Amino acid sequence: MKFWAGNLKEAQQLHLTLATPSDLELAPVTQIEAKIGIGALEHYTEVINASTATSFAGFFAVYNILLHKYSVGQS
């Protein structure tokens, strides 16, 4: 704590505006369930192991790809 107190003693407070409700209607679905084949999971595991990435990094990359795919053109 002494390190941060010393290094941040002159830092200014950061005031962020709170999120406001959107005028756009949100989708009623916030969660989905899906099953993937064992072959796809094995291939995923091989790719992750070959790249020395963590499973979290791999799933996060897939999440970002899907998020981009389903949000393109929607604003």
N, CA, C and O atoms as a Maestro MAE file, in Angstrom:
{
 s_m_m2io_version
 :::
 2.0.0
}

f_m_ct {
 s_m_title
 :::
 protein
 m_atom[300] {
  # First column is atom index #
  i_m_mmod_type
  r_m_x_coord
  r_m_y_coord
  r_m_z_coord
  i_m_residue_number
  s_m_chain_name
  s_m_pdb_residue_name
  s_m_pdb_atom_name
  i_m_atomic_number
  :::
  1 25 0.818 -1.185 0.000 1 A "MET " " N  " 7
  2 3 0.000 0.000 0.000 1 A "MET " " CA " 6
  3 2 0.866 1.255 0.000 1 A "MET " " C  " 6
  4 15 0.496 2.260 -0.607 1 A "MET " " O  " 8
  5 25 2.001 1.210 0.665 2 A "LYS " " N  " 7
  6 3 2.867 2.382 0.698 2 A "LYS " " CA " 6
  7 2 3.337 2.749 -0.703 2 A "LYS " " C  " 6
  8 15 3.441 3.929 -1.040 2 A "LYS " " O  " 8
  9 25 3.623 1.728 -1.526 3 A "PHE " " N  " 7
  10 3 4.059 1.976 -2.900 3 A "PHE " " CA " 6
  11 2 3.008 2.780 -3.651 3 A "PHE " " C  " 6
  12 15 3.317 3.799 -4.269 3 A "PHE " " O  " 8
  13 25 1.751 2.312 -3.595 4 A "TRP " " N  " 7
  14 3 0.687 2.988 -4.343 4 A "TRP " " CA " 6
  15 2 0.365 4.347 -3.740 4 A "TRP " " C  " 6
  16 15 0.109 5.301 -4.474 4 A "TRP " " O  " 8
  17 25 0.375 4.448 -2.435 5 A "ALA " " N  " 7
  18 3 0.097 5.733 -1.796 5 A "ALA " " CA " 6
  19 2 1.142 6.766 -2.194 5 A "ALA " " C  " 6
  20 15 0.815 7.932 -2.417 5 A "ALA " " O  " 8
  21 25 2.390 6.342 -2.282 6 A "GLY " " N  " 7
  22 3 3.449 7.262 -2.676 6 A "GLY " " CA " 6
  23 2 3.391 7.641 -4.143 6 A "GLY " " C  " 6
  24 15 3.621 8.797 -4.498 6 A "GLY " " O  " 8
  25 25 3.088 6.682 -4.992 7 A "ASN " " N  " 7
  26 3 3.075 6.943 -6.430 7 A "ASN " " CA " 6
  27 2 1.791 7.603 -6.924 7 A "ASN " " C  " 6
  28 15 1.777 8.209 -7.996 7 A "ASN " " O  " 8
  29 25 0.732 7.490 -6.163 8 A "LEU " " N  " 7
  30 3 -0.543 8.038 -6.624 8 A "LEU " " CA " 6
  31 2 -1.028 9.222 -5.792 8 A "LEU " " C  " 6
  32 15 -2.182 9.631 -5.915 8 A "LEU " " O  " 8
  33 25 -0.165 9.771 -4.952 9 A "LYS " " N  " 7
  34 3 -0.638 10.831 -4.064 9 A "LYS " " CA " 6
  35 2 -1.052 12.088 -4.813 9 A "LYS " " C  " 6
  36 15 -1.873 12.852 -4.305 9 A "LYS " " O  " 8
  37 25 -0.511 12.328 -6.006 10 A "GLU " " N  " 7
  38 3 -0.885 13.514 -6.776 10 A "GLU " " CA " 6
  39 2 -1.883 13.204 -7.887 10 A "GLU " " C  " 6
  40 15 -2.190 14.077 -8.699 10 A "GLU " " O  " 8
  41 25 -2.387 11.992 -7.932 11 A "ALA " " N  " 7
  42 3 -3.339 11.614 -8.981 11 A "ALA " " CA " 6
  43 2 -4.695 12.266 -8.730 11 A "ALA " " C  " 6
  44 15 -5.151 12.373 -7.591 11 A "ALA " " O  " 8
  45 25 -5.319 12.694 -9.803 12 A "GLN " " N  " 7
  46 3 -6.645 13.300 -9.725 12 A "GLN " " CA " 6
  47 2 -7.708 12.205 -9.731 12 A "GLN " " C  " 6
  48 15 -7.501 11.131 -10.295 12 A "GLN " " O  " 8
  49 25 -8.832 12.483 -9.108 13 A "GLN " " N  " 7
  50 3 -9.928 11.525 -9.123 13 A "GLN " " CA " 6
  51 2 -10.500 11.436 -10.529 13 A "GLN " " C  " 6
  52 15 -10.549 12.429 -11.256 13 A "GLN " " O  " 8
  53 25 -10.922 10.267 -10.894 14 A "LEU " " N  " 7
  54 3 -11.530 10.028 -12.190 14 A "LEU " " CA " 6
  55 2 -13.035 9.899 -11.984 14 A "LEU " " C  " 6
  56 15 -13.504 8.994 -11.294 14 A "LEU " " O  " 8
  57 25 -13.780 10.813 -12.591 15 A "HIS " " N  " 7
  58 3 -15.236 10.789 -12.471 15 A "HIS " " CA " 6
  59 2 -15.819 10.316 -13.791 15 A "HIS " " C  " 6
  60 15 -15.675 10.982 -14.817 15 A "HIS " " O  " 8
  61 25 -16.473 9.172 -13.763 16 A "LEU " " N  " 7
  62 3 -17.097 8.610 -14.958 16 A "LEU " " CA " 6
  63 2 -18.601 8.810 -14.878 16 A "LEU " " C  " 6
  64 15 -19.201 8.706 -13.808 16 A "LEU " " O  " 8
  65 25 -19.198 9.098 -16.027 17 A "THR " " N  " 7
  66 3 -20.649 9.222 -16.047 17 A "THR " " CA " 6
  67 2 -21.259 7.832 -15.942 17 A "THR " " C  " 6
  68 15 -20.714 6.860 -16.465 17 A "THR " " O  " 8
  69 25 -22.362 7.753 -15.279 18 A "LEU " " N  " 7
  70 3 -23.038 6.471 -15.135 18 A "LEU " " CA " 6
  71 2 -23.736 6.114 -16.432 18 A "LEU " " C  " 6
  72 15 -24.161 6.989 -17.186 18 A "LEU " " O  " 8
  73 25 -23.847 4.847 -16.676 19 A "ALA " " N  " 7
  74 3 -24.547 4.388 -17.873 19 A "ALA " " CA " 6
  75 2 -26.010 4.815 -17.787 19 A "ALA " " C  " 6
  76 15 -26.641 4.729 -16.733 19 A "ALA " " O  " 8
  77 25 -26.525 5.270 -18.906 20 A "THR " " N  " 7
  78 3 -27.925 5.675 -18.947 20 A "THR " " CA " 6
  79 2 -28.727 4.624 -19.692 20 A "THR " " C  " 6
  80 15 -28.186 3.920 -20.545 20 A "THR " " O  " 8
  81 25 -29.992 4.511 -19.384 21 A "PRO " " N  " 7
  82 3 -30.813 3.520 -20.093 21 A "PRO " " CA " 6
  83 2 -30.817 3.798 -21.594 21 A "PRO " " C  " 6
  84 15 -30.814 4.950 -22.028 21 A "PRO " " O  " 8
  85 25 -30.825 2.759 -22.344 22 A "SER " " N  " 7
  86 3 -30.810 2.874 -23.797 22 A "SER " " CA " 6
  87 2 -32.227 3.048 -24.323 22 A "SER " " C  " 6
  88 15 -33.187 2.527 -23.755 22 A "SER " " O  " 8
  89 25 -32.340 3.787 -25.415 23 A "ASP " " N  " 7
  90 3 -33.633 3.918 -26.082 23 A "ASP " " CA " 6
  91 2 -33.958 2.668 -26.888 23 A "ASP " " C  " 6
  92 15 -35.107 2.445 -27.268 23 A "ASP " " O  " 8
  93 25 -32.944 1.861 -27.143 24 A "LEU " " N  " 7
  94 3 -33.151 0.655 -27.927 24 A "LEU " " CA " 6
  95 2 -33.669 -0.469 -27.042 24 A "LEU " " C  " 6
  96 15 -33.252 -0.618 -25.894 24 A "LEU " " O  " 8
  97 25 -34.571 -1.244 -27.589 25 A "GLU " " N  " 7
  98 3 -35.103 -2.378 -26.842 25 A "GLU " " CA " 6
  99 2 -34.063 -3.492 -26.807 25 A "GLU " " C  " 6
  100 15 -33.487 -3.844 -27.836 25 A "GLU " " O  " 8
  101 25 -33.831 -4.036 -25.639 26 A "LEU " " N  " 7
  102 3 -32.855 -5.105 -25.486 26 A "LEU " " CA " 6
  103 2 -33.493 -6.446 -25.805 26 A "LEU " " C  " 6
  104 15 -34.694 -6.640 -25.614 26 A "LEU " " O  " 8
  105 25 -32.688 -7.351 -26.284 27 A "ALA " " N  " 7
  106 3 -33.180 -8.692 -26.592 27 A "ALA " " CA " 6
  107 2 -33.580 -9.391 -25.294 27 A "ALA " " C  " 6
  108 15 -32.891 -9.248 -24.283 27 A "ALA " " O  " 8
  109 25 -34.673 -10.137 -25.305 28 A "PRO " " N  " 7
  110 3 -35.100 -10.814 -24.081 28 A "PRO " " CA " 6
  111 2 -34.202 -11.995 -23.713 28 A "PRO " " C  " 6
  112 15 -34.236 -12.454 -22.572 28 A "PRO " " O  " 8
  113 25 -33.407 -12.491 -24.650 29 A "VAL " " N  " 7
  114 3 -32.541 -13.640 -24.399 29 A "VAL " " CA " 6
  115 2 -31.182 -13.140 -23.936 29 A "VAL " " C  " 6
  116 15 -30.525 -12.374 -24.641 29 A "VAL " " O  " 8
  117 25 -30.764 -13.567 -22.764 30 A "THR " " N  " 7
  118 3 -29.459 -13.167 -22.247 30 A "THR " " CA " 6
  119 2 -28.516 -14.345 -22.075 30 A "THR " " C  " 6
  120 15 -27.351 -14.173 -21.715 30 A "THR " " O  " 8
  121 25 -29.021 -15.530 -22.332 31 A "GLN " " N  " 7
  122 3 -28.199 -16.725 -22.168 31 A "GLN " " CA " 6
  123 2 -28.673 -17.781 -23.149 31 A "GLN " " C  " 6
  124 15 -29.869 -17.931 -23.397 31 A "GLN " " O  " 8
  125 25 -27.724 -18.503 -23.694 32 A "ILE " " N  " 7
  126 3 -28.073 -19.607 -24.582 32 A "ILE " " CA " 6
  127 2 -27.306 -20.843 -24.142 32 A "ILE " " C  " 6
  128 15 -26.266 -20.747 -23.492 32 A "ILE " " O  " 8
  129 25 -27.822 -21.975 -24.497 33 A "GLU " " N  " 7
  130 3 -27.121 -23.232 -24.249 33 A "GLU " " CA " 6
  131 2 -26.857 -23.877 -25.589 33 A "GLU " " C  " 6
  132 15 -27.702 -23.847 -26.484 33 A "GLU " " O  " 8
  133 25 -25.681 -24.459 -25.724 34 A "ALA " " N  " 7
  134 3 -25.332 -25.105 -26.985 34 A "ALA " " CA " 6
  135 2 -24.476 -26.326 -26.695 34 A "ALA " " C  " 6
  136 15 -23.821 -26.417 -25.657 34 A "ALA " " O  " 8
  137 25 -24.495 -27.244 -27.617 35 A "LYS " " N  " 7
  138 3 -23.653 -28.434 -27.520 35 A "LYS " " CA " 6
  139 2 -22.729 -28.437 -28.722 35 A "LYS " " C  " 6
  140 15 -23.128 -28.086 -29.833 35 A "LYS " " O  " 8
  141 25 -21.483 -28.839 -28.483 36 A "ILE " " N  " 7
  142 3 -20.545 -28.976 -29.592 36 A "ILE " " CA " 6
  143 2 -20.109 -30.433 -29.664 36 A "ILE " " C  " 6
  144 15 -20.088 -31.151 -28.665 36 A "ILE " " O  " 8
  145 25 -19.767 -30.835 -30.859 37 A "GLY " " N  " 7
  146 3 -19.340 -32.215 -31.046 37 A "GLY " " CA " 6
  147 2 -17.988 -32.476 -30.412 37 A "GLY " " C  " 6
  148 15 -17.189 -31.559 -30.223 37 A "GLY " " O  " 8
  149 25 -17.741 -33.732 -30.086 38 A "ILE " " N  " 7
  150 3 -16.472 -34.113 -29.458 38 A "ILE " " CA " 6
  151 2 -15.302 -33.821 -30.385 38 A "ILE " " C  " 6
  152 15 -14.219 -33.464 -29.919 38 A "ILE " " O  " 8
  153 25 -15.505 -33.968 -31.694 39 A "GLY " " N  " 7
  154 3 -14.440 -33.676 -32.657 39 A "GLY " " CA " 6
  155 2 -14.038 -32.214 -32.632 39 A "GLY " " C  " 6
  156 15 -12.853 -31.888 -32.693 39 A "GLY " " O  " 8
  157 25 -15.031 -31.327 -32.543 40 A "ALA " " N  " 7
  158 3 -14.744 -29.891 -32.490 40 A "ALA " " CA " 6
  159 2 -13.993 -29.543 -31.208 40 A "ALA " " C  " 6
  160 15 -13.067 -28.731 -31.228 40 A "ALA " " O  " 8
  161 25 -14.390 -30.154 -30.101 41 A "LEU " " N  " 7
  162 3 -13.716 -29.898 -28.831 41 A "LEU " " CA " 6
  163 2 -12.280 -30.417 -28.856 41 A "LEU " " C  " 6
  164 15 -11.373 -29.759 -28.346 41 A "LEU " " O  " 8
  165 25 -12.073 -31.584 -29.442 42 A "GLU " " N  " 7
  166 3 -10.716 -32.120 -29.557 42 A "GLU " " CA " 6
  167 2 -9.850 -31.220 -30.429 42 A "GLU " " C  " 6
  168 15 -8.687 -30.975 -30.109 42 A "GLU " " O  " 8
  169 25 -10.414 -30.725 -31.532 43 A "HIS " " N  " 7
  170 3 -9.660 -29.826 -32.408 43 A "HIS " " CA " 6
  171 2 -9.321 -28.528 -31.669 43 A "HIS " " C  " 6
  172 15 -8.203 -28.024 -31.775 43 A "HIS " " O  " 8
  173 25 -10.281 -27.994 -30.925 44 A "TYR " " N  " 7
  174 3 -10.050 -26.794 -30.124 44 A "TYR " " CA " 6
  175 2 -8.899 -27.025 -29.141 44 A "TYR " " C  " 6
  176 15 -8.007 -26.186 -29.015 44 A "TYR " " O  " 8
  177 25 -8.923 -28.153 -28.455 45 A "THR " " N  " 7
  178 3 -7.875 -28.476 -27.485 45 A "THR " " CA " 6
  179 2 -6.513 -28.576 -28.158 45 A "THR " " C  " 6
  180 15 -5.517 -28.096 -27.616 45 A "THR " " O  " 8
  181 25 -6.461 -29.192 -29.330 46 A "GLU " " N  " 7
  182 3 -5.198 -29.292 -30.069 46 A "GLU " " CA " 6
  183 2 -4.666 -27.912 -30.441 46 A "GLU " " C  " 6
  184 15 -3.475 -27.642 -30.292 46 A "GLU " " O  " 8
  185 25 -5.541 -27.048 -30.921 47 A "VAL " " N  " 7
  186 3 -5.122 -25.698 -31.321 47 A "VAL " " CA " 6
  187 2 -4.615 -24.922 -30.116 47 A "VAL " " C  " 6
  188 15 -3.583 -24.257 -30.197 47 A "VAL " " O  " 8
  189 25 -5.323 -25.000 -29.006 48 A "ILE " " N  " 7
  190 3 -4.913 -24.286 -27.794 48 A "ILE " " CA " 6
  191 2 -3.572 -24.805 -27.291 48 A "ILE " " C  " 6
  192 15 -2.694 -24.016 -26.943 48 A "ILE " " O  " 8
  193 25 -3.408 -26.118 -27.251 49 A "ASN " " N  " 7
  194 3 -2.149 -26.695 -26.779 49 A "ASN " " CA " 6
  195 2 -0.988 -26.351 -27.702 49 A "ASN " " C  " 6
  196 15 0.123 -26.102 -27.232 49 A "ASN " " O  " 8
  197 25 -1.230 -26.334 -29.008 50 A "ALA " " N  " 7
  198 3 -0.165 -26.015 -29.963 50 A "ALA " " CA " 6
  199 2 0.261 -24.557 -29.863 50 A "ALA " " C  " 6
  200 15 1.414 -24.227 -30.141 50 A "ALA " " O  " 8
  201 25 -0.654 -23.689 -29.469 51 A "SER " " N  " 7
  202 3 -0.327 -22.263 -29.400 51 A "SER " " CA " 6
  203 2 0.131 -21.837 -28.010 51 A "SER " " C  " 6
  204 15 0.440 -20.664 -27.800 51 A "SER " " O  " 8
  205 25 0.179 -22.739 -27.085 52 A "THR " " N  " 7
  206 3 0.551 -22.492 -25.684 52 A "THR " " CA " 6
  207 2 -0.325 -21.420 -25.035 52 A "THR " " C  " 6
  208 15 0.112 -20.725 -24.118 52 A "THR " " O  " 8
  209 25 -1.548 -21.293 -25.508 53 A "ALA " " N  " 7
  210 3 -2.502 -20.372 -24.890 53 A "ALA " " CA " 6
  211 2 -3.261 -21.114 -23.795 53 A "ALA " " C  " 6
  212 15 -3.256 -22.344 -23.738 53 A "ALA " " O  " 8
  213 25 -3.902 -20.354 -22.941 54 A "THR " " N  " 7
  214 3 -4.737 -20.973 -21.915 54 A "THR " " CA " 6
  215 2 -6.127 -21.236 -22.488 54 A "THR " " C  " 6
  216 15 -6.515 -20.641 -23.493 54 A "THR " " O  " 8
  217 25 -6.858 -22.115 -21.854 55 A "SER " " N  " 7
  218 3 -8.236 -22.372 -22.280 55 A "SER " " CA " 6
  219 2 -9.066 -21.101 -22.195 55 A "SER " " C  " 6
  220 15 -9.904 -20.843 -23.059 55 A "SER " " O  " 8
  221 25 -8.834 -20.306 -21.154 56 A "PHE " " N  " 7
  222 3 -9.570 -19.047 -21.016 56 A "PHE " " CA " 6
  223 2 -9.320 -18.142 -22.212 56 A "PHE " " C  " 6
  224 15 -10.260 -17.567 -22.762 56 A "PHE " " O  " 8
  225 25 -8.064 -18.010 -22.620 57 A "ALA " " N  " 7
  226 3 -7.737 -17.153 -23.761 57 A "ALA " " CA " 6
  227 2 -8.422 -17.652 -25.024 57 A "ALA " " C  " 6
  228 15 -8.904 -16.855 -25.829 57 A "ALA " " O  " 8
  229 25 -8.466 -18.955 -25.200 58 A "GLY " " N  " 7
  230 3 -9.124 -19.525 -26.371 58 A "GLY " " CA " 6
  231 2 -10.616 -19.272 -26.369 58 A "GLY " " C  " 6
  232 15 -11.179 -18.852 -27.380 58 A "GLY " " O  " 8
  233 25 -11.260 -19.524 -25.241 59 A "PHE " " N  " 7
  234 3 -12.704 -19.291 -25.161 59 A "PHE " " CA " 6
  235 2 -13.025 -17.803 -25.279 59 A "PHE " " C  " 6
  236 15 -14.042 -17.433 -25.867 59 A "PHE " " O  " 8
  237 25 -12.174 -16.956 -24.729 60 A "PHE " " N  " 7
  238 3 -12.395 -15.512 -24.833 60 A "PHE " " CA " 6
  239 2 -12.266 -15.056 -26.284 60 A "PHE " " C  " 6
  240 15 -13.020 -14.192 -26.730 60 A "PHE " " O  " 8
  241 25 -11.321 -15.628 -27.020 61 A "ALA " " N  " 7
  242 3 -11.176 -15.311 -28.443 61 A "ALA " " CA " 6
  243 2 -12.418 -15.738 -29.211 61 A "ALA " " C  " 6
  244 15 -12.915 -14.991 -30.053 61 A "ALA " " O  " 8
  245 25 -12.916 -16.926 -28.926 62 A "VAL " " N  " 7
  246 3 -14.136 -17.408 -29.586 62 A "VAL " " CA " 6
  247 2 -15.312 -16.504 -29.232 62 A "VAL " " C  " 6
  248 15 -16.120 -16.169 -30.099 62 A "VAL " " O  " 8
  249 25 -15.413 -16.112 -27.978 63 A "TYR " " N  " 7
  250 3 -16.479 -15.205 -27.544 63 A "TYR " " CA " 6
  251 2 -16.429 -13.895 -28.320 63 A "TYR " " C  " 6
  252 15 -17.461 -13.403 -28.778 63 A "TYR " " O  " 8
  253 25 -15.231 -13.330 -28.471 64 A "ASN " " N  " 7
  254 3 -15.095 -12.072 -29.203 64 A "ASN " " CA " 6
  255 2 -15.469 -12.229 -30.669 64 A "ASN " " C  " 6
  256 15 -16.081 -11.333 -31.250 64 A "ASN " " O  " 8
  257 25 -15.112 -13.343 -31.264 65 A "ILE " " N  " 7
  258 3 -15.481 -13.593 -32.663 65 A "ILE " " CA " 6
  259 2 -16.999 -13.664 -32.798 65 A "ILE " " C  " 6
  260 15 -17.575 -13.046 -33.693 65 A "ILE " " O  " 8
  261 25 -17.643 -14.416 -31.912 66 A "LEU " " N  " 7
  262 3 -19.102 -14.525 -31.962 66 A "LEU " " CA " 6
  263 2 -19.776 -13.187 -31.673 66 A "LEU " " C  " 6
  264 15 -20.768 -12.838 -32.314 66 A "LEU " " O  " 8
  265 25 -19.246 -12.447 -30.721 67 A "LEU " " N  " 7
  266 3 -19.799 -11.136 -30.407 67 A "LEU " " CA " 6
  267 2 -19.727 -10.219 -31.620 67 A "LEU " " C  " 6
  268 15 -20.689 -9.515 -31.928 67 A "LEU " " O  " 8
  269 25 -18.600 -10.226 -32.303 68 A "HIS " " N  " 7
  270 3 -18.450 -9.411 -33.510 68 A "HIS " " CA " 6
  271 2 -19.413 -9.875 -34.598 68 A "HIS " " C  " 6
  272 15 -20.068 -9.063 -35.251 68 A "HIS " " O  " 8
  273 25 -19.489 -11.180 -34.781 69 A "LYS " " N  " 7
  274 3 -20.352 -11.739 -35.833 69 A "LYS " " CA " 6
  275 2 -21.804 -11.328 -35.635 69 A "LYS " " C  " 6
  276 15 -22.476 -10.947 -36.593 69 A "LYS " " O  " 8
  277 25 -22.287 -11.400 -34.413 70 A "TYR " " N  " 7
  278 3 -23.691 -11.124 -34.150 70 A "TYR " " CA " 6
  279 2 -23.996 -9.651 -33.920 70 A "TYR " " C  " 6
  280 15 -25.167 -9.278 -33.861 70 A "TYR " " O  " 8
  281 25 -22.983 -8.803 -33.788 71 A "SER " " N  " 7
  282 3 -23.249 -7.385 -33.551 71 A "SER " " CA " 6
  283 2 -22.917 -6.503 -34.749 71 A "SER " " C  " 6
  284 15 -23.193 -5.304 -34.706 71 A "SER " " O  " 8
  285 25 -22.343 -7.042 -35.806 72 A "VAL " " N  " 7
  286 3 -22.017 -6.239 -36.985 72 A "VAL " " CA " 6
  287 2 -23.313 -5.705 -37.582 72 A "VAL " " C  " 6
  288 15 -24.261 -6.449 -37.835 72 A "VAL " " O  " 8
  289 25 -23.322 -4.404 -37.798 73 A "GLY " " N  " 7
  290 3 -24.490 -3.790 -38.408 73 A "GLY " " CA " 6
  291 2 -25.591 -3.448 -37.432 73 A "GLY " " C  " 6
  292 15 -26.601 -2.867 -37.828 73 A "GLY " " O  " 8
  293 25 -25.430 -3.788 -36.180 74 A "GLN " " N  " 7
  294 3 -26.434 -3.447 -35.176 74 A "GLN " " CA " 6
  295 2 -25.874 -2.373 -34.273 74 A "GLN " " C  " 6
  296 15 -24.843 -2.568 -33.628 74 A "GLN " " O  " 8
  297 25 -26.546 -1.248 -34.226 75 A "SER " " N  " 7
  298 3 -26.100 -0.188 -33.323 75 A "SER " " CA " 6
  299 2 -27.271 0.594 -32.792 75 A "SER " " C  " 6
  300 15 -27.087 1.530 -32.014 75 A "SER " " O  " 8
  :::
 }
 m_bond[299] {
  # First column is bond index #
  i_m_from
  i_m_to
  i_m_order
  :::
  1 1 2 1
  2 2 3 1
  3 3 4 2
  4 3 5 1
  5 5 6 1
  6 6 7 1
  7 7 8 2
  8 7 9 1
  9 9 10 1
  10 10 11 1
  11 11 12 2
  12 11 13 1
  13 13 14 1
  14 14 15 1
  15 15 16 2
  16 15 17 1
  17 17 18 1
  18 18 19 1
  19 19 20 2
  20 19 21 1
  21 21 22 1
  22 22 23 1
  23 23 24 2
  24 23 25 1
  25 25 26 1
  26 26 27 1
  27 27 28 2
  28 27 29 1
  29 29 30 1
  30 30 31 1
  31 31 32 2
  32 31 33 1
  33 33 34 1
  34 34 35 1
  35 35 36 2
  36 35 37 1
  37 37 38 1
  38 38 39 1
  39 39 40 2
  40 39 41 1
  41 41 42 1
  42 42 43 1
  43 43 44 2
  44 43 45 1
  45 45 46 1
  46 46 47 1
  47 47 48 2
  48 47 49 1
  49 49 50 1
  50 50 51 1
  51 51 52 2
  52 51 53 1
  53 53 54 1
  54 54 55 1
  55 55 56 2
  56 55 57 1
  57 57 58 1
  58 58 59 1
  59 59 60 2
  60 59 61 1
  61 61 62 1
  62 62 63 1
  63 63 64 2
  64 63 65 1
  65 65 66 1
  66 66 67 1
  67 67 68 2
  68 67 69 1
  69 69 70 1
  70 70 71 1
  71 71 72 2
  72 71 73 1
  73 73 74 1
  74 74 75 1
  75 75 76 2
  76 75 77 1
  77 77 78 1
  78 78 79 1
  79 79 80 2
  80 79 81 1
  81 81 82 1
  82 82 83 1
  83 83 84 2
  84 83 85 1
  85 85 86 1
  86 86 87 1
  87 87 88 2
  88 87 89 1
  89 89 90 1
  90 90 91 1
  91 91 92 2
  92 91 93 1
  93 93 94 1
  94 94 95 1
  95 95 96 2
  96 95 97 1
  97 97 98 1
  98 98 99 1
  99 99 100 2
  100 99 101 1
  101 101 102 1
  102 102 103 1
  103 103 104 2
  104 103 105 1
  105 105 106 1
  106 106 107 1
  107 107 108 2
  108 107 109 1
  109 109 110 1
  110 110 111 1
  111 111 112 2
  112 111 113 1
  113 113 114 1
  114 114 115 1
  115 115 116 2
  116 115 117 1
  117 117 118 1
  118 118 119 1
  119 119 120 2
  120 119 121 1
  121 121 122 1
  122 122 123 1
  123 123 124 2
  124 123 125 1
  125 125 126 1
  126 126 127 1
  127 127 128 2
  128 127 129 1
  129 129 130 1
  130 130 131 1
  131 131 132 2
  132 131 133 1
  133 133 134 1
  134 134 135 1
  135 135 136 2
  136 135 137 1
  137 137 138 1
  138 138 139 1
  139 139 140 2
  140 139 141 1
  141 141 142 1
  142 142 143 1
  143 143 144 2
  144 143 145 1
  145 145 146 1
  146 146 147 1
  147 147 148 2
  148 147 149 1
  149 149 150 1
  150 150 151 1
  151 151 152 2
  152 151 153 1
  153 153 154 1
  154 154 155 1
  155 155 156 2
  156 155 157 1
  157 157 158 1
  158 158 159 1
  159 159 160 2
  160 159 161 1
  161 161 162 1
  162 162 163 1
  163 163 164 2
  164 163 165 1
  165 165 166 1
  166 166 167 1
  167 167 168 2
  168 167 169 1
  169 169 170 1
  170 170 171 1
  171 171 172 2
  172 171 173 1
  173 173 174 1
  174 174 175 1
  175 175 176 2
  176 175 177 1
  177 177 178 1
  178 178 179 1
  179 179 180 2
  180 179 181 1
  181 181 182 1
  182 182 183 1
  183 183 184 2
  184 183 185 1
  185 185 186 1
  186 186 187 1
  187 187 188 2
  188 187 189 1
  189 189 190 1
  190 190 191 1
  191 191 192 2
  192 191 193 1
  193 193 194 1
  194 194 195 1
  195 195 196 2
  196 195 197 1
  197 197 198 1
  198 198 199 1
  199 199 200 2
  200 199 201 1
  201 201 202 1
  202 202 203 1
  203 203 204 2
  204 203 205 1
  205 205 206 1
  206 206 207 1
  207 207 208 2
  208 207 209 1
  209 209 210 1
  210 210 211 1
  211 211 212 2
  212 211 213 1
  213 213 214 1
  214 214 215 1
  215 215 216 2
  216 215 217 1
  217 217 218 1
  218 218 219 1
  219 219 220 2
  220 219 221 1
  221 221 222 1
  222 222 223 1
  223 223 224 2
  224 223 225 1
  225 225 226 1
  226 226 227 1
  227 227 228 2
  228 227 229 1
  229 229 230 1
  230 230 231 1
  231 231 232 2
  232 231 233 1
  233 233 234 1
  234 234 235 1
  235 235 236 2
  236 235 237 1
  237 237 238 1
  238 238 239 1
  239 239 240 2
  240 239 241 1
  241 241 242 1
  242 242 243 1
  243 243 244 2
  244 243 245 1
  245 245 246 1
  246 246 247 1
  247 247 248 2
  248 247 249 1
  249 249 250 1
  250 250 251 1
  251 251 252 2
  252 251 253 1
  253 253 254 1
  254 254 255 1
  255 255 256 2
  256 255 257 1
  257 257 258 1
  258 258 259 1
  259 259 260 2
  260 259 261 1
  261 261 262 1
  262 262 263 1
  263 263 264 2
  264 263 265 1
  265 265 266 1
  266 266 267 1
  267 267 268 2
  268 267 269 1
  269 269 270 1
  270 270 271 1
  271 271 272 2
  272 271 273 1
  273 273 274 1
  274 274 275 1
  275 275 276 2
  276 275 277 1
  277 277 278 1
  278 278 279 1
  279 279 280 2
  280 279 281 1
  281 281 282 1
  282 282 283 1
  283 283 284 2
  284 283 285 1
  285 285 286 1
  286 286 287 1
  287 287 288 2
  288 287 289 1
  289 289 290 1
  290 290 291 1
  291 291 292 2
  292 291 293 1
  293 293 294 1
  294 294 295 1
  295 295 296 2
  296 295 297 1
  297 297 298 1
  298 298 299 1
  299 299 300 2
  :::
 }
}
